[in-house]
Amino acid sequence: MKLYVWRGETTNFGDELNTWLMPRVFPDFFDEDEADLFLGIGSVIFDIHPAGSRKIVFGSGYAGYTALPQFDGSWRFHGVRGPRTARACGLGPEQITGDAAILMHNYRPVRTTAKGMTFMPHFHSADRGNWEQACALAGIRFIDPHAPVQEVLDAIAASETVIAEAMHGAIVADAFRIPWIPILPIHRDHRGKWHDWAEALDIELEPHTLGPSSLAEAWVAGRGGRGHGGPLAKAKGLVGALDQVFIRLAAKRLSQLAKAPPMLSTDAALAKALNRLEARAAEIRRDYPR
Protein backbone atom coordinates (compact mmCIF):
# COMPACT_ATOMS: atom_id res chain seq x y z
CA MET A 1 0.00 0.00 0.00
CA LYS A 2 1.41 3.38 -1.01
CA LEU A 3 1.04 6.40 1.26
CA TYR A 4 -0.20 9.25 -0.93
CA VAL A 5 1.33 12.67 -0.24
CA TRP A 6 0.30 15.65 -2.35
CA ARG A 7 3.29 17.75 -3.41
CA GLY A 8 3.36 20.97 -5.41
CA GLU A 9 6.16 23.29 -6.42
CA THR A 10 7.08 23.79 -2.75
CA THR A 11 6.60 21.52 0.25
CA ASN A 12 3.77 22.02 2.70
CA PHE A 13 3.76 20.98 6.37
CA GLY A 14 0.18 19.68 6.36
CA ASP A 15 0.83 17.28 3.49
CA GLU A 16 4.33 16.27 4.60
CA LEU A 17 2.96 15.48 8.07
CA ASN A 18 1.69 12.25 6.50
CA THR A 19 5.27 11.01 6.23
CA TRP A 20 5.86 11.60 9.96
CA LEU A 21 2.56 10.47 11.45
CA MET A 22 1.11 7.70 9.31
CA PRO A 23 4.08 5.27 9.61
CA ARG A 24 3.78 5.65 13.38
CA VAL A 25 0.05 4.91 13.37
CA PHE A 26 0.52 2.07 10.86
CA PRO A 27 3.98 0.55 11.45
CA ASP A 28 5.45 -1.61 8.67
CA PHE A 29 2.38 -0.93 6.58
CA PHE A 30 3.41 1.15 3.56
CA ASP A 31 5.38 0.34 0.42
CA GLU A 32 5.41 1.69 -3.14
CA ASP A 33 2.70 -0.60 -4.52
CA GLU A 34 0.07 1.70 -6.07
CA ALA A 35 -2.49 -1.07 -6.26
CA ASP A 36 -3.67 0.38 -2.95
CA LEU A 37 -3.39 4.12 -2.26
CA PHE A 38 -3.68 5.35 1.31
CA LEU A 39 -5.28 8.82 1.51
CA GLY A 40 -4.69 10.37 4.92
CA ILE A 41 -3.99 13.95 5.99
CA GLY A 42 -5.09 16.71 3.63
CA SER A 43 -7.77 17.65 1.12
CA VAL A 44 -6.75 14.70 -1.04
CA ILE A 45 -10.10 13.31 -2.13
CA PHE A 46 -9.37 14.05 -5.79
CA ASP A 47 -10.66 12.79 -9.13
CA ILE A 48 -7.07 12.34 -10.39
CA HIS A 49 -6.20 9.14 -8.54
CA PRO A 50 -5.66 6.10 -10.78
CA ALA A 51 -8.91 4.34 -11.58
CA GLY A 52 -7.25 0.96 -11.14
CA SER A 53 -6.02 1.66 -7.63
CA ARG A 54 -8.01 0.95 -4.52
CA LYS A 55 -8.32 4.19 -2.53
CA ILE A 56 -8.25 3.81 1.27
CA VAL A 57 -9.56 7.03 2.86
CA PHE A 58 -8.65 7.79 6.47
CA GLY A 59 -9.57 11.21 7.87
CA SER A 60 -9.10 12.97 4.52
CA GLY A 61 -11.05 15.95 3.23
CA TYR A 62 -12.64 17.24 0.06
CA ALA A 63 -12.12 20.94 -0.65
CA GLY A 64 -13.21 21.31 -4.26
CA TYR A 65 -9.69 21.42 -5.68
CA THR A 66 -10.86 18.94 -8.33
CA ALA A 67 -14.26 17.68 -9.36
CA LEU A 68 -15.76 15.04 -7.11
CA PRO A 69 -14.55 11.56 -8.01
CA GLN A 70 -16.90 8.86 -9.18
CA PHE A 71 -17.12 6.84 -5.99
CA ASP A 72 -17.11 3.32 -7.34
CA GLY A 73 -15.99 0.11 -5.66
CA SER A 74 -12.37 1.23 -5.68
CA TRP A 75 -13.09 3.77 -2.90
CA ARG A 76 -13.04 2.50 0.69
CA PHE A 77 -13.99 5.08 3.32
CA HIS A 78 -12.69 4.67 6.86
CA GLY A 79 -13.63 8.15 8.01
CA VAL A 80 -13.43 11.67 6.59
CA ARG A 81 -12.33 15.04 7.97
CA GLY A 82 -15.68 16.63 8.74
CA PRO A 83 -19.38 17.02 7.95
CA ARG A 84 -18.81 19.12 4.84
CA THR A 85 -16.66 16.43 3.29
CA ALA A 86 -19.18 13.76 4.30
CA ARG A 87 -22.04 15.64 2.63
CA ALA A 88 -20.02 16.30 -0.52
CA CYS A 89 -19.14 12.61 -0.80
CA GLY A 90 -22.66 11.38 -0.04
CA LEU A 91 -21.62 9.77 3.25
CA GLY A 92 -23.51 9.52 6.51
CA PRO A 93 -22.48 11.14 9.80
CA GLU A 94 -21.02 7.84 11.00
CA GLN A 95 -18.14 8.42 8.56
CA ILE A 96 -17.07 11.69 10.23
CA THR A 97 -13.90 10.99 12.23
CA GLY A 98 -12.11 14.33 12.14
CA ASP A 99 -8.84 15.17 10.44
CA ALA A 100 -6.31 12.34 10.73
CA ALA A 101 -3.73 14.84 12.07
CA ILE A 102 -5.72 14.98 15.32
CA LEU A 103 -3.84 11.76 16.16
CA MET A 104 -0.78 13.96 16.78
CA HIS A 105 -2.20 14.21 20.29
CA ASN A 106 -0.87 10.71 20.93
CA TYR A 107 2.64 11.83 19.96
CA ARG A 108 2.71 15.23 21.64
CA PRO A 109 6.07 16.11 23.20
CA VAL A 110 6.63 16.96 26.82
CA ARG A 111 6.37 20.73 26.79
CA THR A 112 8.99 22.96 28.35
CA THR A 113 8.54 26.68 28.93
CA ALA A 114 6.57 28.23 26.07
CA LYS A 115 8.41 30.89 24.10
CA GLY A 116 5.59 33.28 23.27
CA MET A 117 3.41 33.87 20.22
CA THR A 118 4.07 32.32 16.81
CA PHE A 119 2.58 32.78 13.35
CA MET A 120 2.33 30.09 10.69
CA PRO A 121 1.08 31.24 7.26
CA HIS A 122 -0.49 29.06 4.60
CA PHE A 123 2.33 27.72 2.47
CA HIS A 124 1.09 29.70 -0.55
CA SER A 125 1.19 32.87 1.56
CA ALA A 126 4.74 31.97 2.56
CA ASP A 127 5.58 31.71 -1.15
CA ARG A 128 3.94 35.00 -2.16
CA GLY A 129 4.32 37.11 0.94
CA ASN A 130 6.87 38.66 3.26
CA TRP A 131 5.68 37.10 6.48
CA GLU A 132 9.05 36.47 8.06
CA GLN A 133 9.81 40.20 7.84
CA ALA A 134 6.34 41.12 9.12
CA CYS A 135 6.75 38.76 12.08
CA ALA A 136 10.12 40.28 12.93
CA LEU A 137 8.57 43.76 13.03
CA ALA A 138 5.69 42.50 15.19
CA GLY A 139 7.94 40.60 17.61
CA ILE A 140 6.22 37.30 16.77
CA ARG A 141 8.13 34.13 15.89
CA PHE A 142 7.66 32.95 12.32
CA ILE A 143 6.98 29.26 11.61
CA ASP A 144 7.94 28.33 8.07
CA PRO A 145 5.39 25.86 6.60
CA HIS A 146 8.11 24.68 4.19
CA ALA A 147 10.48 23.64 6.99
CA PRO A 148 11.08 19.96 7.82
CA VAL A 149 8.17 18.41 9.72
CA GLN A 150 10.09 17.86 12.96
CA GLU A 151 11.25 21.48 12.96
CA VAL A 152 7.67 22.71 12.58
CA LEU A 153 6.41 20.35 15.29
CA ASP A 154 9.11 21.61 17.67
CA ALA A 155 8.20 25.22 16.92
CA ILE A 156 4.50 24.60 17.54
CA ALA A 157 5.25 22.71 20.77
CA ALA A 158 7.32 25.67 22.00
CA SER A 159 4.53 28.17 21.34
CA GLU A 160 2.36 29.84 23.93
CA THR A 161 -0.27 30.57 21.25
CA VAL A 162 -0.22 29.88 17.51
CA ILE A 163 -1.69 32.38 15.08
CA ALA A 164 -2.47 30.08 12.16
CA GLU A 165 -3.38 30.75 8.57
CA ALA A 166 -2.09 27.22 7.90
CA MET A 167 -4.93 24.94 9.00
CA HIS A 168 -2.65 22.10 10.05
CA GLY A 169 -0.73 24.52 12.21
CA ALA A 170 -3.96 24.99 14.14
CA ILE A 171 -4.83 21.27 14.07
CA VAL A 172 -1.49 20.25 15.54
CA ALA A 173 -1.59 23.08 18.09
CA ASP A 174 -5.05 21.91 19.14
CA ALA A 175 -3.85 18.31 19.36
CA PHE A 176 -0.94 19.49 21.54
CA ARG A 177 -3.47 21.45 23.66
CA ILE A 178 -1.92 24.78 22.68
CA PRO A 179 -4.37 27.67 22.04
CA TRP A 180 -4.60 28.96 18.51
CA ILE A 181 -6.01 31.96 16.69
CA PRO A 182 -7.59 31.07 13.31
CA ILE A 183 -6.89 33.22 10.25
CA LEU A 184 -8.91 33.00 7.06
CA PRO A 185 -6.48 32.17 4.24
CA ILE A 186 -5.91 35.10 1.91
CA HIS A 187 -6.80 32.87 -1.04
CA ARG A 188 -10.52 32.11 -0.74
CA ASP A 189 -10.21 28.57 -2.12
CA HIS A 190 -8.60 27.41 1.13
CA ARG A 191 -11.24 28.65 3.58
CA GLY A 192 -14.06 26.08 3.55
CA LYS A 193 -11.90 23.24 4.82
CA TRP A 194 -11.30 25.08 8.10
CA HIS A 195 -14.99 24.81 8.94
CA ASP A 196 -15.02 21.15 7.89
CA TRP A 197 -12.32 20.29 10.46
CA ALA A 198 -13.67 22.58 13.18
CA GLU A 199 -17.23 21.28 12.97
CA ALA A 200 -15.98 17.72 13.50
CA LEU A 201 -14.64 18.92 16.88
CA ASP A 202 -17.77 20.93 17.75
CA ILE A 203 -15.77 24.16 17.45
CA GLU A 204 -17.74 27.30 16.62
CA LEU A 205 -15.01 28.77 14.50
CA GLU A 206 -14.47 32.51 14.79
CA PRO A 207 -11.76 33.23 12.20
CA HIS A 208 -10.03 36.55 11.72
CA THR A 209 -8.86 38.23 8.56
CA LEU A 210 -5.28 39.14 7.79
CA GLY A 211 -4.23 41.63 5.16
CA PRO A 212 -1.53 40.89 2.58
CA SER A 213 2.18 41.27 3.24
CA SER A 214 3.09 41.79 -0.42
CA LEU A 215 1.70 43.09 -3.69
CA ALA A 216 1.41 39.49 -4.93
CA GLU A 217 -0.82 38.60 -2.00
CA ALA A 218 -2.90 41.74 -2.52
CA TRP A 219 -3.44 40.64 -6.12
CA VAL A 220 -4.58 37.19 -4.95
CA ALA A 221 -6.90 38.71 -2.34
CA GLY A 222 -8.55 40.91 -4.91
CA ARG A 223 -8.43 38.85 -8.07
CA GLY A 224 -7.65 35.25 -7.17
CA GLY A 225 -5.22 33.24 -9.24
CA ARG A 226 -1.62 32.47 -8.39
CA GLY A 227 -0.41 35.96 -7.53
CA HIS A 228 2.40 36.05 -10.06
CA GLY A 229 0.83 38.45 -12.55
CA GLY A 230 -0.92 41.77 -12.53
CA PRO A 231 -0.15 45.05 -14.25
CA LEU A 232 2.69 45.90 -11.85
CA ALA A 233 4.51 42.57 -12.17
CA LYS A 234 7.35 44.06 -14.24
CA ALA A 235 7.71 47.29 -12.26
CA LYS A 236 10.19 45.85 -9.77
CA GLY A 237 11.13 49.14 -8.12
CA LEU A 238 7.51 50.07 -7.47
CA VAL A 239 6.70 46.56 -6.32
CA GLY A 240 9.57 46.67 -3.83
CA ALA A 241 8.41 50.00 -2.42
CA LEU A 242 4.81 48.83 -2.13
CA ASP A 243 5.93 45.59 -0.47
CA GLN A 244 7.58 47.62 2.30
CA VAL A 245 4.23 49.29 2.96
CA PHE A 246 2.45 45.92 2.96
CA ILE A 247 5.02 44.48 5.41
CA ARG A 248 4.44 47.30 7.90
CA LEU A 249 0.65 46.96 7.62
CA ALA A 250 0.87 43.16 8.02
CA ALA A 251 3.06 43.55 11.11
CA LYS A 252 0.55 45.95 12.63
CA ARG A 253 -2.29 43.50 11.96
CA LEU A 254 -0.31 40.62 13.49
CA SER A 255 0.22 42.70 16.63
CA GLN A 256 -3.52 43.28 16.83
CA LEU A 257 -4.31 39.61 16.32
CA ALA A 258 -1.90 38.63 19.08
CA LYS A 259 -4.41 40.20 21.50
CA ALA A 260 -7.41 38.25 20.15
CA PRO A 261 -8.97 35.51 22.31
CA PRO A 262 -7.50 32.15 21.27
CA MET A 263 -9.49 29.00 20.62
CA LEU A 264 -9.17 25.36 21.68
CA SER A 265 -11.43 22.35 21.31
CA THR A 266 -12.80 20.85 24.50
CA ASP A 267 -11.06 17.84 26.02
CA ALA A 268 -14.28 15.86 25.53
CA ALA A 269 -14.55 16.70 21.82
CA LEU A 270 -10.90 15.85 21.24
CA ALA A 271 -11.24 12.54 23.09
CA LYS A 272 -14.30 11.65 21.01
CA ALA A 273 -12.43 12.34 17.76
CA LEU A 274 -9.40 10.36 18.94
CA ASN A 275 -11.61 7.39 19.77
CA ARG A 276 -13.19 7.49 16.33
CA LEU A 277 -9.84 7.75 14.55
CA GLU A 278 -8.22 5.02 16.65
CA ALA A 279 -11.15 2.68 16.02
CA ARG A 280 -10.91 3.25 12.26
CA ALA A 281 -7.14 2.79 12.34
CA ALA A 282 -7.63 -0.57 14.02
CA GLU A 283 -10.22 -1.41 11.35
CA ILE A 284 -7.70 -0.63 8.59
CA ARG A 285 -4.96 -2.72 10.19
CA ARG A 286 -7.44 -5.60 10.43
CA ASP A 287 -8.89 -5.28 6.91
CA TYR A 288 -5.59 -4.78 5.09
CA PRO A 289 -3.10 -7.07 6.84
CA ARG A 290 0.52 -6.95 5.75
Buried (B, 14 or more C-beta within 10 A) or exposed (E): BBBBBBEEEEBBBBBBBBBBBBEEBBEEBBEEEBEBBBBBBBBBBBEEBEEEBBBBBBBBBBBEBBEEBEBEEBBBBBBBBBBBBBBBBEBEEEBBBBBBBBBBBEBBEEEEEEEEBBBBBBBBBBBBBBBBBBBBBBEBBBBBBBBEBEEBBBBBBBBBBBBBBBBBBBBBBBBBEBBBBBBBBBBEBBBBBBBBBBBBBEBEBEBBEBBBBBBBBBBBBEEEEEBEEBEBEEEEEEBEEBBEEBBBBBBBBBBEBBEBEBBBBEEEBBEBBBEBBBEBBEEBBEEBEE
